[in-house]
């Protein structure tokens, strides 16, 4: 069986080089040695791999099928070797990460800068943008995305958390004590997130079917979450905001949570990275750190 595996590289080289002589030059062997290796392989398999003439060798149907299997096997072996070698490498090199602006600044950058402090050979290049980037085309090692993912060919994905959304307002609003159910929200002005002319509705889980949507009554529509939090704290209305953004304001008393007993629907947080035969150590270290630490930012 070992001899059979030893003959496979000669077979693959003969196919890729389009001939025994060219394969021999590639492998630094004689043409006769390549021919004998393929003959031994055919004998063990009990099939003809090549149609031979005095000047050409062309694959048989069996040869083509076997070649495809050999390629996959050699790629897996190469990937296994590369992964073992990668496991012995220190975390280093340039790591390019794309992330949403505000979430990235508050919840992702602190994790990755701590990682860089642990690995002096790691170079960080953090890109803060709310647009959806093309990881392959833009040469991005890792991306953090919020919400529903679209199709991504050649990408690996991992859902790491679900952000918790809260209804909040200034203490003067909460002191009124009249917001006890979702229906009560309609009596209050709201600060709404809006982008490209589309205002975001507030979502609540339903016992069955689609989520319950609340359409806020609002004159204030922003496309910046932090500005919304400022306006809510100033008493201009209620806002539906992620807990990771307003947690410190709530603890300090600048904002008050409403409808604590009524959960709201949040958005999934995903990691995306290019699909490779093995994950580089710098990417693996970043994945492990974000998987461990990001959920702390987005939950209670």
C-alpha positions, -999 to +999 in steps of 0.1 A: +000+000+000+029+024+008+044+018-026+010+026-042+010+060-025+046+066-035+035+062-072+007+088-070+029+119-074+043+105-106+007+099-119-004+134-110+026+150-124+022+131-157-014+144-160-005+180-151+026+181-173+007+165-202+032+137-207+057+113-190+088+131-202+077+165-189+067+148-156+101+132-153+118+166-157+095+181-131+102+153-106+139+150-115+134+114-125+140+094-157+111+090-181+114+052-175+110+057-138+078+077-143+064+051-167+072+022-143+055+041-114+023+045-134+024+009-146+027-003-110-003+019-101-024+005-129-015-030-119-026-024-083-058-007-093-066-031-121-074-004-146-058+015-174-051+051-164-037+063-198-042+056-235-007+053-248+007+058-283+043+062-294+041+100-290+012+108-266-005+097-234-041+106-228-062+099-197-088+071-198-122+077-182-110+057-152-078+078-152-097+110-151-119+099-121-088+087-103-069+119-109-097+140-093-095+118-062-057+120-061-059+158-064-083+161-034-062+137-014-030+156-020-046+189-012-059+175+021-024+162+029-009+195+021-034+214+042-028+190+071+010+197+069+004+234+066-019+234+096+007+215+117+033+240+107+010+269+114+004+255+149+041+259+156+042+295+145+039+325+168+010+349+164+023+376+141+020+394+109-006+419+097-042+414+107-067+434+087-102+436+104-133+454+092-161+463+116-191+486+121-180+521+133-195+524+167-198+488+177-162+483+165-149+512+185-167+502+217-168+464+216-142+451+191-112+474+191-106+470+229-104+432+225-080+433+196-057+459+211-054+437+242-046+408+218-019+429+201-004+437+235+000+400+242+017+394+208+044+420+200+048+406+164+011+412+156+003+442+135-033+455+136-050+473+108-086+481+119-111+495+094-142+511+108-170+513+083-207+506+082-206+495+046-205+458+037-169+450+025-158+423+001-133+403+022-116+386-007-114+416-030-104+440-002-079+416+014-096+416+047-087+388+072-117+391+094-150+410+095-176+416+121-212+421+108-245+428+125-279+414+115-288+390+087-260+379+064-263+378+027-246+352+005-208+350+008-189+326-015-156+314-001-163+326+034-165+310+068-190+324+093-195+321+131-224+336+151-209+348+183-236+367+201-270+384+198-271+420+209-297+430+234-319+460+226-336+481+252-362+508+253-348+538+272-354+574+280-345+602+304-354+597+341-382+623+338-399+601+313-396+570+334-408+588+364-442+592+348-447+554+353-472+551+325-451+529+301-463+494+312-469+477+278-459+480+242-491+498+235-482+526+259-452+536+238-474+553+213-481+581+237-445+592+237-423+608+211-394+587+199-359+591+185-357+567+156-328+553+136-332+560+099-310+554+069-316+559+032-351+572+040-362+541+059-370+544+096-364+514+118-393+499+136-390+485+171-394+447+173-408+425+200-412+388+201-446+373+195-460+341+208-464+328+173-455+340+138-437+372+128-424+396+155-446+423+168-436+457+152-440+490+169-439+520+146-427+549+168-442+584+166-412+606+158-399+639+145-363+630+152-347+606+128-309+600+131-285+576+114-261+577+144-269+556+175-247+577+198-266+609+188-298+591+195-286+582+230-276+618+236-311+630+225-328+604+247-308+614+277-317+651+271-354+642+274-364+645+237-381+611+236-377+573+239-352+553+219-346+517+211-309+512+214-284+483+220-274+477+256-237+478+248-241+514+239-262+527+268-252+504+296-229+530+312-255+557+309-281+535+326-257+527+354-249+563+359-286+573+359-286+594+327-310+569+310-336+546+324-347+513+309-384+509+303-405+477+298-379+455+315-404+427+316-410+429+279-380+416+259-372+431+226-356+414+196-320+421+188-296+414+160-271+386+155-234+394+155-212+373+131-176+368+124-166+362+088-133+352+073-120+338+041-121+300+037-086+287+035-070+253+037-060+263+073-066+294+094-035+315+100-025+318+137-032+356+138-067+350+126-073+321+149-061+341+179-084+370+169-114+346+165-108+330+199-105+364+216-137+378+200-157+347+206-148+348+243-151+385+250-177+401+227-207+384+244-197+402+276-203+436+259-237+428+244-255+411+272-264+418+308 
